Amino acid sequence: MISRDVVVNLQADATARPVAVLVQLASKYESKVYIVAKDKKINAKSIMGMMSLGFGQGDKLTIQAEGNDAEDAVKEIADYIESVA
């Protein structure tokens, strides 16, 4: 399993658009992809699960992925979460 800690760069609580983009990014990979935050481990390919996290500016998340393309998945998702403005 590949994992990476990130700090969210959003100006307010996660809204539908950034979360939807994150789910789209995760969904293009074959690997299982999870976001860990606030003692929850959520499937990053689930829009409802991701919306339930309610993360915002400055929150720390861990991205985890397991599978053939896990490294690429973690890198792209981490880069997105850290760069959203």
C-alpha positions in Angstrom: 0.0 0.0 0.0 1.2 3.5 -0.9 0.3 6.4 1.3 0.9 10.1 1.5 -0.1 12.8 4.0 -1.4 16.1 2.6 -2.8 19.4 3.8 -6.0 20.6 2.1 -5.8 23.8 0.2 -9.4 24.9 0.0 -10.8 28.3 1.0 -13.9 26.8 2.7 -15.4 23.4 3.6 -15.1 21.0 0.8 -17.8 21.8 -1.7 -19.3 19.6 -4.3 -17.1 20.6 -7.2 -13.6 19.9 -5.7 -14.9 16.7 -4.2 -16.5 15.6 -7.5 -13.2 16.3 -9.3 -11.3 14.3 -6.6 -13.7 11.3 -7.1 -13.2 11.5 -10.9 -9.4 11.4 -10.4 -9.6 8.4 -8.1 -12.1 6.6 -10.4 -9.7 6.6 -13.4 -7.3 4.3 -11.5 -7.7 0.6 -11.1 -6.2 0.7 -7.6 -8.3 0.9 -4.5 -8.0 4.5 -3.3 -8.9 5.7 0.2 -8.9 9.0 2.0 -8.2 8.8 5.7 -9.4 11.8 7.9 -10.9 12.3 11.3 -10.6 8.6 12.2 -12.6 7.7 9.0 -11.3 5.7 6.0 -13.4 6.5 3.0 -13.4 5.0 -0.5 -12.2 8.0 -2.7 -14.3 6.7 -5.6 -17.5 7.3 -3.6 -19.0 10.8 -3.9 -21.3 10.3 -0.9 -18.5 9.0 1.2 -16.2 11.9 0.2 -18.9 14.5 0.9 -19.4 13.0 4.4 -15.8 13.8 5.3 -16.4 17.5 5.4 -12.8 18.5 5.1 -11.6 22.1 4.6 -8.6 24.5 4.5 -5.7 23.3 6.5 -7.1 19.8 7.4 -4.6 16.9 7.2 -5.6 13.9 5.1 -3.9 10.7 4.3 -4.3 9.3 0.8 -3.9 5.5 0.5 -3.9 3.3 -2.6 -3.3 -0.3 -3.3 -2.9 -1.9 -6.7 -0.9 -1.7 -9.9 -1.2 2.1 -10.4 -1.3 3.0 -6.7 1.8 5.3 -6.9 0.4 7.3 -9.8 -3.0 7.6 -8.1 -1.6 8.8 -4.8 0.6 11.4 -6.5 -2.1 12.8 -8.7 -4.7 13.0 -6.0 -2.3 14.5 -3.5 -1.1 17.1 -6.0 -4.8 18.0 -6.6 -5.7 18.3 -2.9 -2.7 20.5 -2.2 -3.2 22.8 -5.2 -7.0 23.4 -5.2 -7.7 27.1 -4.7 
